[in-house]
């Protein structure tokens, strides 16, 4: 079996040598220079990366505080709705008790919700 592009294998084509193989064949001094330059670039970019991470954490904290305030407001609104529902439940229970005790026809209507349109 022949694998083109890899020297040393039968049938390999020397002009198709892959890029990583060029780095393998570099001299030790050249490799150390490239490594040094890479480390220097990382050292110079490190403060920028740290500043960016700090800004991201500040924004995340601000978003968390806003979410907390929204959740507190939602909780207060939910408690208000629950109080109204409990009040309505008590009124319904009272009406149901009166209907069971007196019958539906013995309760006088309050307001005009029981009257048909056009009645006085």
N, C-alpha and C positions, 0 to 999 in steps of 0.2 A: 504494500500500500504506500502510495506517495502522498506527502503533504506539501504542497507548494508554499513557499514563503518561509520555511524554517530550514536554515542551513544545517547540514549534517544528516538530513534524511535523504534517502534516495529520490532523485527527481526534483529536488528543491530548486527553486529559481532564485538566484542571488539578488536580483533586482527587486524582489517583493519582500525584503526584510522588514519586519514590523517595527514600529517606533519604540516599543519598550525594550527591544533588544539593543537599541543604540545606547540606552542608559546603562544597560548591563556592561557594555563594553567600554564605558568611560573610565578614564584613569582615576585613581583614588583622590588625587589633588582636585580634579575637576568635580568629582562627586562631593567632596567636602566643601568646595566653594559654592556649589548649588545649594547644599544643605545649609550653609551659613547664610546665604542670601534669603532663603526661605524662612529661616529663624528670625532674621532681622525684620522681614516684612511682617511676620506674625507679632513681633514685639512692638512694632510701630502701630499696628492695627488693634492691639489688645485694648488700649484705653478707649478707643471708639466703640469697640464691642461692649466693654463694661458700661460705658455711658448709655448705650442703647438698651442694654438689659436693665439698667437702673430706671430709665424712662418707662420701659414696658412694665416694670413692677409698680411704679407709681401710678400709671394709668390703670392697672389691674386693681390696685387698692381703691382708687377713686370710683371705679365701676362697682366694686363690691360695696362701698359705702352708699352709693346711690341705690343699688339694688336693695340694700337693707332698709333704707328709708321708704322705698316703694312698698316693700313687704310689710313694714309697720303700718303704713296707711291702708293697705289692702286688708290687713288684719282688723283694724278699727272699723272699716266699712263692713266687713263680714260680721263682726260682732253686732253692729247696728242692725243689719238685715236679720240676723238671728233673733235679736230682741223683738223686732217687728213681727217676725213669724211666730214667736212664742206668744206675743200679745194677740195676734189673730187666732192662734190655736185656742187660747183661753176663751176668746169671744165665741168661737165656733162651738166649743164645749158647752158654754153657757146657753147658747141658742138651742143646741141639741137637747140639753137637759130640759129646757122650758118646753120644747116641742114634745118630748117624751112625757112630761108631766101633764101638760094642758091640751095637747093635741094641736095640730097646725092651725085650725080654724079659730081658735080662741085667742091667738096672739094678734093684737092690733098692729097694723102696719105703721112703720115709722118712716116718714119721708114719702116720696112719690115713686120709689122704685117698684112698688107692687101694682101701681095703676097703669092701665093701658093708655096709649096716647089718645088725647081727646076727652078723657074722663076728668071730672073735677072732684 
